[in-house]
Amino acid sequence: MAKSKVRIDNARTSEQLERMRRLSNGIGCFFCNENYLKVGATPAIKNARYWYIKKNDYPYKGAAHHYLIANRRHITKITEISPAGWKELLLLMKWLKRHLKTKGESVFARSGDMRYTGATLDHLHFHFLVGGVKKKDGKLDDNILVTLGHKKRG
C-alpha cells in the first residue's frame, strides 16, 4: 500500500482538512486503489487502464465543473507518465469535454514537491476546471482563483 504525504496547510475547507486528518490513519494514498471511497469521496465517473476521473469533492469557488483525473499508480511527477498513459490521458480529456459539453476548460497538474504546487496530496493528478463566460466588465473578483504555486521569495 502506497503511503502518501499530505499538506494539511494547503487544505481550503474545514471538511477537506478533516478528511486529510483521517487519511493519516493508515488507509494509504487517497488516490491509490480507490482509497477515496474509504473516506466517503465521490466515486469515479470513468475508469480506464492508467487513469480514472472523479468529481472534485472540494471544487473551486465559482466553478461550473471541477473534475480530477488521477493516475491509478502511485506516481508523483508528470515525467513518470508512460507514453501509453499520455495517450489515454488525452482520450479521457476528450471524453470528459464531450461528456460535459464544454466550450472551454482549464487543465493543470499537481506534480512534484507539494511545497511548490499548492497540492494537498503527493499523487500526480490533473484538474479539469470549467468556469463561465467572462463578463464584459469582468473584475478580478469574478475569476476562479487557484493556487498554482507560491510567489518567489526575495
N, C-alpha and C positions, 0 to 999 in steps of 0.2 A: 504494500500500500504506500503510495507516494505521500510523503509529508510535505505540506506546503506552508510557506511562510505567509503571514498576513500583516498588513499595515493598518492597524486599528485607527491610527491618526489620520488616515485617508477616508474613513467612513463619512458618508454625507448625511445619514439619518440615524436616529436612535435605534430603529428596527434593524438597520444594517449592522450597526455596532453590536447589538445583542446577538445577531446571527454569527458574526465573526467570533465573538467570545465562545459561542457553542462549538464552533469549528475546531477550536483548540482542544476539544475533549476527545480526540482520538479517532475521528472518522476519516482522517487523511485529507487529501486535497479536495476542496469543494467541487472542482470541475472534473476530477477524475472519476471514472466508473459510476457515473450518475450519482455521486455523493450528494449533489444538490437536492435530490429527492429526500434524503435523510433529514434535512433541516427544513422541510416544508416549502422548498422553492418550486416555481412553476416547472412543469415537465417540458421536455424538448418538443418542438413542433415539427422538426425534421431531423432525422438521423442519417448519417452516411458513414462510410468506412473510416475516414480520418477526422471528421468534424460532426458537430451537432449544433442546431440552432435552438435557442430558447429566448423567450421574452425576458428582458431585464426586469428583475423584481424591484429595482430601485431606479426607475427611468429618470433621466434628467428633466428638470422642471421645464415645462412647455413643449416637450417632445410629443409629436403625433404618434410616433412609433420608435421604440428603442429595443433592439434585439442584440443578443450576444451570440457570437459564433466561436465556439471553443474547440480546441483540439482534443481528441479523445486520449492521446498520450500525454503524459506529464512532460511537456516541454515549456521552456520559459522564454525562449528567444525566437524571433521571426526567422533567423538564419538556420534554425533547426527544422524548418518545414521541408519535407521531401518534394521532389518535382511532382509526384502524383498527388501529394497533399495540396500543392498550389493549384493544380488543375481542378481538383474537386472543390476547393475553396471558391474559385471563380464561378463554377457551375452553381454552387449553393447561393452565392450572392445574386446571380441572375435569377434563380428560382425565387428568392426572397423578394426581389424587386418586382417580379411578376405577381407573386402572391399578395403583396401589399398594394400593388398598382401605383407605385411611386413614380414621380416625375423627376425626383432628385433626392439624393441622400448623402450623408457624410459617413465615411468609413475610416476608422482609425484602430490601431492596435495598441494593446498594453503588452510591451515586450521588454524583458530585461529587468534591471535593478529598479525596484519599486520606489526607491528614494528619489528617482528622477522622473517617474512616469505618472504619478498620481494614482497608481493601481492600488487595490486593496488585497490582491491575491497574486502570487508569483506563478501563475499558469498562463501561458500565451492565450490571448483571446482578442477578438475583434468586436468593436461596437459598430452596429449598423443603425444609424440615427436619422430619423426623418423629422423635419420641422414643418413649418408652414411657409406660405409666400411672404416675402418681405413687404412690409407696409411702405407706401410711398414716402412717408415722413418717418420711417423707422428710426428708432433710437437704440442705444446700447442695451437698455432695459428690455427690449423686445427680442434680444438674441438668447439662444440657448447657450449658457456659459458652461464650459467643460474644462476641467483641469487636464491639460496635456503634458504638463511639466511644471517646473518651478523656475522662477526668474534667477538668472545668474547673479551670484553674489559678487559685490565689489566692482 
